[in-house]
Amino acid sequence: MLKSAIEKIKENGGRVTSARKNILDLILASKVPVSAVDILNSLKKRKLHFNKTTIYREINFLTKIGFVRPLYLTSGIVHYESNLLPHHHHLICTKCKKIEEIDCFLDEEKVNKKIEKSGFKLENHILEFHGVCRTCAQN
């Protein structure tokens, strides 16, 4: 996947910088959406030091070319994940802030038809579930 992402960067006139390659690698390897701060901290653990401005600039570029999508899962914090992932939703713990993917078995075709029928032009949607995870509920 990293190889195809690098090709997409080149197709969009971008350079494959060390920061871009490492950010891509982190986003692809992550099983959950990550914030810019998560990315910065992960890079520091790898002994790679980029400033915050570089991280945000690279995330914006990756979003602009359609490789990364922003998610607004918690108040005031934008998370990011690969656009290569299949459509899914998230469970968000309001106590520990843990985020998990969940497969929802909604009849999306039926929902889309209802929306279409109303004359509304759907561009995107967000369906996330907020509550308390099993670990926090037991404490």
N, C-alpha and C positions, 0 to 999 in steps of 0.2 A: 504494500500500500504506500509506503514511503516513496518508492520509486515513481509510482503514478502521480503522487502529489508533487514531487520535484519536477516532473515533466509538465504538470499543469502550471507551475510557477513560471517555468521557462516560456511556455506558450503565451502567458500573459505579460511577457516582457520583463519579468522579475529575475533578479539574480538569486542564486542559491547561496545565501550567506550562512555562516556558522549559526547565527542566532535563529534564522528561519528553519534551518534543518533540525536543530535541537528542539525548537518549539513544536514543529510538526511531529517529531518523534514522540514527544511527551503527550501530545493530544491523541495521537494514534494508539499509544500504549495504555492510555488511561481508560479504565472501565467505567468511570463516572465523569461528568462534566467538570472542567477545571476553571478556576478564576485566574486572572492575571497574576495575583499574589501567589496562588498555588504553583503556577509555572515558574515564577521568579524563585520561589523557595526550592522547588525541585531542581532547577538549574544550579543553584548554590550548592545543593547536596552533591551534585555531580562535579563540583569544583569549577563551574562555568559561571563567570560573572558578567552579566549584562545589566545595564541600568533599566529602570522602570519605563522610561520613555521608549527605549528600544523594544521592550516587550510589547507595549501598547501599539507602537507603530507596526510591528510585525503581525500582531493579531488583527489589526485593522486591514492590513494588506491581504491576509489570508481570508478574512471575511469578505472583502471586496471581490476577490476572484472566485468566491463561492466554495472554498474548501472547508471553511469553518463557519458554524452558525452560532450566534449568541443566544443564550437562554437566560431568562429573567426568573430564576427559581426562588431567590430569596431577596428580600428588600435591600436595595442599594448595592447588590453585588451581581455583576454580570458573569455568567459562566459560559464556557465555550466547549463545543464538541465537534467532531468531524462530521461533515455533511455526507460522508460516505456510509454512515451508519443507516440501517433501515429505520423507518419511522417508529417511534416509541415514545413513551411518557415516563414520568419520574415520580417516585415516592420521596418526600422530603421530611425528615424528622425535625420538628420544631424545637426540640431540646438540644440534640447534639449536632444538628445540621447535616447529618449523613444523607447522601443522595443515592438512590438506587433506581435502576431502570425497571420498568414493569411493562409487560405486554398487555395491552388492553384489547379485549375482544369486542370492540365496537364495530358495528356494521358501518364502516366509514363511507361506503358507497351510498347507503341509505341516507346518512347524515348529509353528505355532499349534495344529493338530489334535493333534499328538503331546502338546503341553503340556496341552491340554484333556483328553485321554484320561487323563492321569496324575492328574487331579483338582486340579491346581495352578491357582489363579486368577491369571493373569498381569496385572500392572498396568503394567509397563514393562520394557524391556530395554536393555542397553548392549552394543554390539559395536564395539569400537575396535581398531585395529591399531597396535602400537608397533614401531618399527624405525628404520632409518637411511635418510634421504631420499637421492636421487640425488646432490645437491650434496655432502652430507657424506660419502657413500661414496667420492666421487672425491678427497676431500682426505686 
